[in-house]
Amino acid sequence: MESFLQSKTPLDKEIEILFFKLKDHDPDSEKYKQILDRIVTLRKLNFETKRKPISYDTLAIVGANLFGILLILKYEELNPVVSKSMGFLLRAR
C-alpha cells in the first residue's frame, strides 16, 4: 500500500514502463539507444519537477509563531490591551 508521499507520479510510471521495454531489445540496437535516451530525458525532468521537502527549521518557526500568537491572544483575553501580536512574528528566511 503506497502512502500519499510515496505514490508514483506519471513520470515515474512511464520510466518504469520504458525500463521493461528496454529488456526486450538488444543493447547494440538503435531502438535500445532511443529508449535509453528517453529514460535519461524523463529522469532529468522528474528530478527537476519533484517538490523539495519542508525544512525542520521552517516548521519550528511556524510552530513557534502560532504558539506565540495563541499565547498573546490568551493573555489579551484575560488582561485586555491593544493587540500587538502581529508585531512579534518572526519572519521566515
N, C-alpha and C positions, 0 to 999 in steps of 0.2 A: 504494500500500500504506500503510495507516494504522498508525501505531505505537500502542502502548498509551496513551500520554499524549494523543494527538491523536484518539482514537476518539470517535465521536459518541455522545452519550447519547440515550436515548429522547426526551427533551425536545427535543434538537436536531433529531432526525429529524421529530418532529411539527411543529415550527416550519417546517422546510423544506417539508413537505407542505402546510402552510397557505399558505405563500408561493406555491406552484404553483397552489393553488386560487384565490388572490387574483387571479391573472392572468385567470381566466375570467369575472370579474364586472366590471360597470360601477362605477367609483369612486363614483357617486352612489347606488348601490343599498343597500338595508338589509342584504343578505347580505354585502356588501363590508365594511360597518362592523362587523358581528358577527365576521367572520373577523379583521379588524384588531384588535378588542378582545381576541379570544382570543390573538392573537400577542403583544400587549403583556403580557397576563397571564402567558403561558408564558415570555416572556423575563425578566420580573421574577423568576419562580420559578426559572428556570435560573441567573440571576446569584446568587440567594440560596443555592442548593444547591451551587455549584461549590466545590471544595476550594481553599484558599489554598496556594500553594507554600511549601515549607520554606525559611526564610531561610538564607543562607550563613553568617551568624553562628552559628546553631544547629548547623549541620553542622560548623563549625570547633570549637565547644565539645565536641560529641560525639566528634569525632576526637581532639582533644587529651586528653579524659578517657580514652578507650580506650588511647591511646598511653602515657599516664601510668600506667595500671593495669598494662599489659604490662611497662613498664619497672620498676616497683616489684616485680612478681611475679618477673621475671627476676633482679633484684638479690637478692630474698629466697631464690631458688633457689640462688644462688651463695654468699650470706652469710646464713645463717638468722637472722632476727629476728622479733619479734612483728609480725603483719600490721597495718599501718596504712593500707593503700591506700584504704580506703573513706573515711577522713577527709580525703584530699587531693582528692576530687572537687569540681569546680566545679559550682555549682548553675545550672541553665538558667533564663534570665529569661523 
